[in-house]
Amino acid sequence: MKMDKVVGERFKERPSDCVIDSHALMVRGGYMKYVANGIYSQFMPLRRVCRKIEGIIRDEMDKIDGQEVQFPVALPASLWEESGRYESVGSELLRFKDRNGSKMVLGMTHEEAAVQLVREYGQTYAKYPFMIYQIQTKFRDEARPRAGLIRVREFTMKDAYSFHTSQEDLEEYYEKCYHAYERIFARAGIPETIAVASDSGMMGGSLSHEFMLLTPVGEDSIAICPECGYKANVEMAASIVENPQEDYEELKLVYTPNIHTIEEVCEFLHAPKEKSCKAVVYQKNSNDEYVVLFIRGDLDVNETKLTNYLHEDVHPAEITEECGLHAGYIGPYKLEGNFTVLYDSSLKGACNFSCGGNVEEYHYTGLCMERDLPDAEYHDFAKIIDGGVCPECGKHSITVSRGIEVGNIFQLGTKYTKSMNMKYLDKDSTEKYPIMGCYGIGVGRLAASVCEAHHDEYGPIWPMAIAPWQVHLCCVRPDNEEVKNYADKLYEELQNAGIEVLYDDRKVSAGVMFSDADLMGVPVRIIASPRNMKEGCCEIVTRDKSVQKKVAVADVFEEVKAMVAQAMEK
């Protein structure tokens, strides 16, 4: 491919709306163009990257007996009504009606479509196990799209669905997919990806893992224990808190004028936040019933844990005069009213704490949970913190890091087969529901994540396996006949050898040419110039700057061919 034919503009300035480097570089490099919030068009260089990622995914899915299928983008709402998700999933699911008035959805995930495709086929145990997968466009109406392709509304995703007759068989296949994912990310150029236990969310199921690329710009938080290797998304990592045993102090109601926040209370009482109890108030989405959650003052509520416990979504409460709660002065002792009251495990054994007095401008000191609220039941609702206790080894060794989720796998169980009445006849002639697994990778997000992991200030540094081209040939001063003739011949030789070459023979300055080459991020660069020709050589430079050497013109073809082959073997 010749550079002057590549559609798309490249420019130096960083776009003001690009928060992370990969987004900025992919816009600057002519990889994609903004269409609408969370929706992008892709230029050829990004399409080439994504096609190679898709090739790696297909190869690894086929190796574990996956069969590629394709589901529709637009689906009848009746399928989602069968599973119950048409009502339970929020506004992320785009609902609409067709010209006949039939209710439709745009697929944001395809569990329902997968069950619908195979439920007639899988009527006997002899058909199992099997796995089907697709690489398809999806639409999820994200409330806050961000970071370019990291979180979008329209995206291309590989999603796979396996069907089994036993939990043991699912677990065996789940492990195969786990290792296939490790190979996919290693081949794509981010072997440093880690797998963490995660919350299944709206997908359901008993067990799930997310594959995370650790990076400060990630949108997810991961709890990691360097002592024992424990890794989990903070949404499901257990928060373990220890409160010291002390002699009980007297419970006193203290006048605290114009004091509302936990910080103000602790400053006024000259006590640390970990010796306080704060109230966090929500309302259930279904009926606006108030949920009052009490937690230690230095901790934050993990809303995923809360909604999983309640089995329904919540929103921050609007505290009115009529509701019976006194904002800023809510406490667990003698709280009266028709509320759902919950206690976080961090309050178990709490002694001599401060808390709201349930009276305007008053707080209690000396709260001791076992004495003052002996019937309280405790559950884990808190976010795990840096330096927290590891749920696995019990040491104060937890570190919280940021990460980008590049893939996920779920053990779904019978959530969808049961709700959609997919049954098979087992060996003993009894009807049973197949057990499902689900396995997803976002193609565009993976491309952006690799760029985020491998770039410098000048552009992406694409790994050979997914680079848009393998070699970038720069013909500096194409008006020089010797240089042009040599570069043209080399371009033809490399192409005939099956090597992907981007050839730049534009009449532009070397600075512009090299700047564009950096933005294209091609692994191997060949520089043919009048100065090099005088020395009878070409300069070969790798995009990551690990190789920079001059090679005799007669040896350039074989040298580059060997470099490409070696890089592809990694």
C-alpha positions in Angstrom: 0.0 0.0 0.0 1.3 3.5 -0.9 1.1 6.1 1.8 -0.4 8.8 -0.5 -3.4 6.5 -1.1 -4.2 5.9 2.6 -7.5 7.7 3.4 -7.4 9.7 6.6 -5.5 12.7 7.9 -2.6 12.7 10.4 -1.7 15.7 12.5 0.5 16.8 15.4 -1.9 18.5 17.8 -3.5 16.4 20.6 -7.3 16.7 20.4 -8.7 18.5 23.4 -11.4 15.9 24.0 -9.1 12.9 24.2 -8.4 12.0 27.8 -6.1 9.0 27.4 -3.1 8.6 25.1 -4.4 5.7 23.0 -7.5 7.7 22.1 -5.5 10.8 21.1 -3.0 8.8 19.1 -5.6 6.9 17.2 -7.4 10.1 16.3 -4.2 11.9 15.4 -3.0 8.9 13.3 -6.1 8.6 11.1 -7.3 5.4 12.6 -10.9 6.5 13.5 -13.3 9.4 13.4 -15.9 10.6 15.8 -19.5 10.2 14.5 -21.6 10.6 17.7 -21.2 10.1 21.4 -19.6 6.7 21.8 -19.8 5.9 18.1 -16.8 6.0 15.7 -16.0 5.2 12.1 -12.8 3.2 11.5 -10.3 4.0 8.8 -8.3 1.3 7.0 -5.3 1.1 9.4 -7.6 0.4 12.4 -9.6 -2.1 10.3 -6.4 -3.9 9.5 -5.5 -4.1 13.2 -8.9 -5.3 14.2 -9.0 -7.9 11.4 -5.8 -9.4 12.7 -7.1 -9.4 16.3 -10.2 -11.2 14.9 -8.0 -13.7 13.2 -6.1 -14.5 16.4 -9.5 -14.9 18.2 -10.9 -17.2 15.6 -7.8 -19.3 15.6 -7.9 -19.8 19.4 -11.7 -20.4 19.5 -11.4 -23.0 16.7 -8.7 -24.8 18.6 -11.1 -25.4 21.4 -13.8 -26.7 19.1 -15.7 -23.4 18.7 -18.1 -23.1 15.8 -18.5 -19.7 14.3 -22.1 -18.5 13.8 -23.7 -15.1 13.4 -26.7 -13.7 15.3 -28.8 -10.7 14.2 -28.0 -7.2 15.4 -31.8 -6.4 15.6 -33.7 -8.9 17.7 -37.4 -9.3 18.6 -38.1 -8.2 22.1 -40.0 -11.5 22.6 -36.6 -13.3 23.1 -35.6 -10.9 25.8 -39.0 -11.2 27.4 -38.5 -14.9 27.5 -35.4 -14.5 29.6 -36.9 -11.7 31.7 -34.2 -9.2 30.7 -36.4 -7.0 28.6 -37.8 -5.5 31.8 -34.8 -6.1 34.2 -32.1 -4.5 32.0 -32.1 -0.7 32.2 -31.8 2.0 29.5 -28.5 0.5 28.2 -30.8 -1.8 26.1 -32.0 0.1 23.1 -35.7 -0.7 22.6 -37.7 0.3 19.5 -40.6 -0.7 17.3 -40.4 -1.7 13.6 -42.8 -0.5 10.9 -45.4 -3.1 11.9 -45.3 -2.0 15.5 -43.5 -5.0 16.8 -41.2 -4.5 19.7 -37.5 -4.9 18.9 -34.1 -4.4 20.6 -30.5 -3.8 19.4 -28.4 -6.7 20.7 -26.0 -5.6 23.5 -25.3 -9.2 24.2 -26.6 -12.4 22.6 -27.4 -15.1 25.3 -31.0 -15.1 24.2 -30.1 -15.4 20.5 -27.7 -18.3 21.3 -30.3 -20.3 23.2 -32.9 -19.6 20.4 -30.5 -20.9 17.8 -29.8 -24.3 19.4 -32.7 -25.2 21.6 -34.3 -27.4 19.0 -30.9 -28.9 18.1 -29.9 -29.7 21.6 -32.8 -31.9 22.6 -30.7 -35.0 23.5 -27.7 -35.5 25.7 -25.8 -37.0 22.7 -25.5 -33.5 21.2 -23.4 -32.1 24.1 -21.1 -30.4 24.8 -20.7 -27.8 22.1 -19.6 -24.1 21.8 -20.8 -21.5 19.3 -19.2 -18.1 18.8 -19.6 -15.0 16.7 -17.8 -11.7 16.0 -20.6 -9.2 15.6 -21.5 -5.5 16.0 -23.4 -4.7 19.2 -25.0 -1.6 20.7 -25.1 -0.7 24.4 -26.5 2.7 25.2 -23.8 3.6 27.7 -24.6 6.6 29.9 -21.0 7.8 29.9 -19.0 6.7 26.9 -15.3 7.6 27.4 -11.7 7.1 26.3 -12.3 6.5 22.6 -12.8 2.8 22.0 -12.3 1.8 25.6 -16.0 2.5 26.4 -18.3 3.0 23.5 -22.0 2.5 22.6 -21.5 0.7 19.3 -18.7 -2.0 19.3 -17.6 -5.2 17.7 -17.3 -8.2 20.1 -16.5 -11.8 20.1 -19.0 -13.6 22.2 -19.0 -17.4 22.7 -21.6 -19.6 24.4 -20.9 -23.2 25.5 -23.6 -25.8 26.4 -23.1 -28.7 28.8 -24.9 -31.5 30.6 -23.0 -31.2 33.9 -21.3 -28.6 36.0 -18.1 -30.6 35.9 -18.1 -30.5 32.1 -18.7 -26.7 32.2 -15.8 -26.2 34.6 -13.5 -28.3 32.4 -14.4 -26.2 29.3 -14.3 -23.0 31.3 -10.6 -23.7 32.1 -9.9 -24.3 28.4 -11.4 -20.9 27.5 -9.4 -19.3 30.4 -6.2 -20.5 28.9 -7.3 -19.7 25.3 -7.8 -16.1 26.5 -4.3 -16.0 28.0 -3.0 -17.1 24.6 -5.1 -14.5 22.7 -3.9 -11.6 24.8 -0.3 -12.8 24.6 -0.5 -13.1 20.8 -2.1 -9.7 20.5 0.8 -8.1 22.4 -0.4 -7.8 26.0 0.8 -10.9 27.9 0.8 -8.9 31.1 -3.0 -9.1 31.2 -4.2 -10.7 34.5 -7.4 -12.6 35.3 -9.4 -11.5 38.3 -12.5 -12.8 40.0 -15.5 -10.6 39.2 -19.1 -9.9 39.7 -21.4 -11.5 37.1 -23.8 -8.5 37.1 -26.7 -8.7 34.7 -25.2 -11.7 33.0 -26.0 -13.9 36.0 -24.2 -17.1 36.9 -22.1 -18.5 39.7 -18.6 -17.7 38.7 -16.9 -15.2 36.4 -13.5 -13.7 35.6 -12.4 -10.5 34.0 -9.1 -10.2 32.1 -7.5 -6.9 33.0 -4.7 -4.8 31.6 -3.3 -2.9 34.5 -3.0 0.7 33.6 -3.6 4.0 35.5 -6.1 5.1 32.9 -8.3 2.0 33.5 -11.9 2.4 34.5 -12.0 -0.6 36.8 -10.4 -1.1 40.2 -8.7 -4.4 41.0 -7.7 -5.6 44.5 -4.4 -7.5 44.4 -2.5 -9.2 47.1 1.3 -9.5 46.3 1.7 -11.9 49.2 -0.5 -14.8 48.0 -1.5 -13.7 44.5 -5.2 -13.0 45.2 -6.8 -10.9 42.5 -10.4 -9.6 42.3 -12.4 -6.8 41.0 -13.2 -4.5 43.9 -16.9 -4.9 43.1 -16.7 -8.4 44.5 -13.6 -8.4 46.7 -14.6 -9.0 50.4 -13.8 -6.1 52.7 -12.4 -7.3 56.0 -12.1 -4.8 58.8 -10.9 -5.3 62.4 -12.1 -3.1 65.2 -10.0 -3.1 68.4 -11.7 -4.3 71.6 -12.1 -1.6 74.2 -14.0 -1.0 77.5 -17.4 0.5 76.9 -17.9 4.2 77.3 -21.1 5.9 78.1 -23.4 6.6 75.2 -23.9 10.4 75.2 -25.9 12.7 73.0 -23.7 15.6 72.1 -24.7 19.0 70.7 -23.0 19.4 67.2 -24.3 22.7 65.7 -24.2 23.1 61.9 -22.2 19.8 61.6 -23.3 17.5 58.7 -20.5 15.6 57.0 -18.5 12.8 58.6 -15.3 14.9 58.2 -16.9 17.8 60.1 -18.2 15.5 62.8 -14.8 13.8 63.4 -13.0 17.2 63.4 -15.5 18.6 65.9 -15.2 15.5 68.2 -11.4 15.2 67.7 -11.8 11.6 66.6 -10.5 9.7 63.6 -13.0 8.6 60.8 -12.4 5.0 61.6 -14.0 5.6 65.0 -17.3 6.9 63.4 -20.4 5.3 61.9 -21.9 7.1 58.9 -25.2 6.6 57.2 -25.5 6.3 53.4 -29.1 6.5 52.2 -30.5 5.1 48.9 -33.9 4.5 47.5 -35.0 1.4 45.6 -35.7 2.0 41.9 -38.8 -0.2 42.0 -40.8 1.7 44.7 -38.6 4.5 46.1 -38.4 2.8 49.5 -35.6 4.2 51.6 -32.5 2.0 52.3 -30.3 3.3 55.2 -26.9 1.6 55.2 -24.6 2.2 58.2 -20.9 1.8 57.5 -17.6 2.8 59.2 -16.8 6.4 58.5 -13.5 5.8 56.7 -15.0 3.3 54.2 -17.2 3.7 51.0 -20.2 1.7 50.0 -19.8 -0.8 47.2 -23.0 -0.4 45.3 -22.6 -3.6 43.4 -22.6 -5.5 46.6 -25.6 -3.6 47.8 -27.7 -4.2 44.7 -26.7 -7.9 44.7 -27.9 -8.2 48.3 -31.2 -6.4 47.6 -31.7 -8.1 44.2 -32.7 -4.7 42.7 -31.2 -1.4 41.7 -31.0 1.7 43.9 -30.3 5.4 43.5 -29.0 8.1 45.9 -31.9 9.1 48.1 -33.7 12.4 48.1 -34.1 13.1 51.8 -37.3 15.2 52.4 -38.8 16.6 55.6 -41.6 14.1 55.4 -39.4 10.9 55.2 -38.4 11.0 58.8 -34.7 11.2 58.3 -32.5 14.1 59.4 -29.8 14.6 56.8 -26.4 14.8 58.4 -27.7 13.4 61.7 -28.8 9.9 60.8 -27.6 7.2 63.2 -28.5 3.6 64.0 -29.4 4.1 67.7 -33.2 4.6 68.1 -33.7 5.1 64.4 -37.5 5.1 63.8 -39.3 4.8 60.5 -40.3 2.5 57.7 -36.8 1.9 56.2 -34.7 -1.0 55.1 -31.8 -0.7 57.5 -28.5 -2.5 56.8 -25.2 -2.7 58.7 -21.9 -3.2 57.1 -19.5 -5.8 58.5 -17.1 -3.0 59.4 -19.3 -2.1 62.3 -19.2 -5.6 63.9 -17.5 -5.2 67.2 -17.4 -1.4 66.9 -17.0 0.3 70.2 -17.0 3.9 71.4 -18.0 5.2 67.9 -19.7 8.5 67.1 -22.9 8.5 65.0 -25.9 10.6 64.1 -28.4 11.3 66.9 -31.5 11.2 64.7 -32.2 14.7 66.1 -31.2 17.9 64.3 -27.7 19.2 65.4 -27.0 16.2 67.7 -24.6 13.2 67.5 -24.0 10.3 69.8 -20.5 9.4 71.2 -19.7 6.1 72.9 -21.8 4.0 70.5 -21.0 0.3 71.1 -22.8 -2.0 68.6 -23.0 -5.1 70.7 -24.4 -3.2 73.7 -26.6 -0.7 71.9 -27.8 -2.7 68.9 -27.4 -6.3 69.9 -29.8 -7.6 67.2 -27.9 -6.0 64.3 -27.1 -8.3 61.3 -23.9 -7.6 59.4 -23.2 -8.0 55.7 -20.3 -7.0 53.5 -21.2 -3.8 51.6 -17.9 -1.9 51.7 -15.2 -1.3 49.0 -11.9 -3.0 49.8 -9.1 -0.4 50.4 -5.4 -0.1 50.0 -3.7 -1.8 52.9 -6.8 -3.8 53.6 -6.9 -7.4 54.8 -6.5 -9.9 52.0 -9.6 -12.3 51.9 -7.3 -15.2 50.9 -4.2 -15.0 53.2 -5.5 -12.6 55.9 -2.5 -10.2 55.7 -2.8 -6.4 55.5 -1.4 -6.5 52.0 -4.1 -5.4 49.6 -3.2 -2.9 46.9 -5.8 -1.4 44.6 -4.8 -0.8 41.0 -6.7 0.4 37.9 -7.2 -1.7 34.9 -9.0 -2.0 31.5 -11.2 -5.0 31.1 -10.2 -6.6 27.8 -12.2 -9.8 28.2 -14.6 -11.8 30.5 -15.8 -15.3 31.0 -18.9 -16.4 32.9 -20.3 -19.7 34.2 -24.0 -18.9 33.5 -25.5 -22.1 34.8 -29.2 -22.6 33.7 -30.2 -18.9 34.0 -31.1 -18.7 30.3 -31.9 -22.2 29.3 -34.4 -22.5 32.1 -36.1 -19.2 31.5 -36.3 -19.9 27.8 -37.4 -23.5 28.3 -34.4 -25.2 26.5 -34.4 -28.8 27.6 -32.7 -32.1 26.6 -33.5 -35.7 27.3 -30.7 -37.2 29.5 -29.4 -40.8 29.5 -32.0 -41.8 32.1 -34.8 -40.3 30.0 -35.3 -37.3 32.3 -35.6 -33.8 31.0 -32.9 -31.4 32.1 -31.8 -27.9 31.4 -28.4 -27.4 29.7 -25.7 -25.5 31.7 -24.1 -22.6 29.8 -20.9 -20.7 29.8 -20.3 -17.3 28.1 -17.0 -15.8 26.9 -16.6 -12.2 25.5 -13.8 -10.1 24.1 -14.3 -6.6 22.7 -12.2 -6.3 19.5 -12.0 -2.5 19.3 -11.3 -2.2 23.0 -8.5 -4.8 22.7 -7.0 -2.8 19.9 -7.1 0.4 22.0 -5.8 -1.4 25.0 -2.8 -2.7 23.1 -2.1 0.9 21.9 -2.4 2.1 25.5 0.1 -0.4 26.6 2.5 0.1 23.7 3.1 3.7 22.7 5.3 6.7 23.1 4.7 10.4 22.8 4.9 10.1 19.0 2.5 7.3 18.3 1.5 3.6 18.7 4.1 0.8 18.8 2.1 -2.0 17.3 3.2 -5.6 18.0 4.0 -7.4 14.7 1.1 -9.8 15.1 -1.6 -7.1 14.9 0.3 -4.1 13.3 -1.6 -2.6 10.3 1.5 -3.4 8.2 4.7 -5.3 9.0 7.2 -2.9 7.2 7.2 0.8 6.6 9.4 1.7 3.7 10.4 5.4 3.6 11.8 6.8 0.4 13.4 10.0 1.4 13.9 12.4 -1.6 11.9 10.4 -4.2 13.2 12.9 -6.8 16.5 11.2 -6.5 16.4 8.6 -9.3 18.8 6.1 -7.5 16.9 6.2 -4.3 13.5 5.9 -6.0 14.5 3.0 -8.3 15.9 1.1 -5.3 12.9 1.7 -3.1 10.5 0.8 -5.9 12.3 -2.5 -6.5 12.5 -3.3 -2.7 8.8 -2.6 -2.3 8.0 -5.1 -5.1 10.3 -7.7 -3.7 8.9 -7.5 -0.2 5.3 -7.7 -1.5 6.1 -10.7 -3.6 7.5 -12.4 -0.5 4.1 -11.9 1.2 5.3 -9.1 3.5 2.9 -6.4 4.2 4.5 -3.1 3.3 3.4 0.5 3.7 5.4 2.5 1.1 5.9 6.2 1.5 7.3 7.9 -1.6 5.6 11.2 -1.1 7.4 14.4 -1.9 7.4 15.6 1.6 10.2 16.5 4.1 11.9 13.7 6.1 10.4 15.2 9.2 6.8 14.9 8.0 7.5 11.4 6.7 9.0 10.1 9.9 6.3 11.8 12.0 3.6 10.1 10.0 5.6 6.8 10.3 5.6 7.1 14.1 1.8 7.6 14.0 1.3 4.5 11.9 3.4 2.5 14.4 4.6 -0.2 12.0 7.2 -2.4 13.7 10.0 -2.3 11.1 11.0 0.8 9.2 13.4 0.9 6.2 14.9 4.3 5.3 16.2 4.7 1.8 17.8 8.2 1.3 20.5 9.8 -0.8 22.9 9.8 2.1 22.4 6.1 2.8 22.7 5.3 -0.9 26.1 7.0 -1.0 27.2 4.6 1.7 25.7 1.6 -0.1 23.2 0.9 2.6 19.8 1.5 4.1 18.9 2.2 7.6 16.6 -0.3 9.4 14.9 0.9 12.6 12.3 -0.8 14.7 9.4 1.3 16.0 10.3 0.5 19.6 13.9 1.7 19.0 15.4 -1.6 20.1 17.1 -2.0 16.7 18.8 0.7 14.7 21.3 -0.4 12.2 22.6 0.2 8.7 22.5 -2.7 6.3 24.1 -3.1 2.8 21.5 -2.6 0.1 22.0 -6.1 -1.2 21.2 -7.6 2.2 18.2 -5.4 3.2 15.6 -7.8 1.7 16.8 -10.9 3.5 17.5 -8.9 6.8 13.9 -7.5 6.9 12.4 -10.8 5.9 14.2 -12.5 8.8 13.2 -9.8 11.2 9.5 -10.1 10.3 9.6 -13.9 10.6 11.3 -13.8 14.0 8.8 -11.3 15.3 5.8 -13.3 14.1 7.1 -16.4 15.9 7.0 -14.6 19.3 
